[in-house]
């Protein structure tokens, strides 16, 4: 039974019970606690100098809460997507444009004021609709719009 705690099987590489704590780091028999830092990086008190401070950046964000009913937003997007007068499908591909869908978003909707409905909120709702109804959302080559396809026909729904 071998209980000398080497993991290397006796050939080194594991723990060594004969480690000399006096041979570490600074060559003077003790440890070097500066972590490889040069003396020029240390202050007079032996501490690391304070990091350079960056200028404060002002970020303008919405300070007023926006009330949007997500369930109603999804319903309005779904109704608009299925109405060929609001969101006509591309005759070549049969896909609907996400950009056109938002551009023709009805002002009188139950979801909330149109200025409160952001593109990212509409996109998240569209992702939910795609998941629920098996739609496909793909990007265009120009990366300026998204195509929404795979809508069931009115007779099938």
Secondary structure, DSSP 8 states (H G I E B T S, - for coil): ---S--SSTTSSSS--TT--GGGSSSSSSS--TTTT--GGGB-TTSSB---------------S-----HHHHHHHHHHHHH-TTTS---TTT--EEHHHHHHT--SS-SS--GGG--HHHHHHHHHHHHHHHT-EEEE-TTSS-EEEE----TTT-
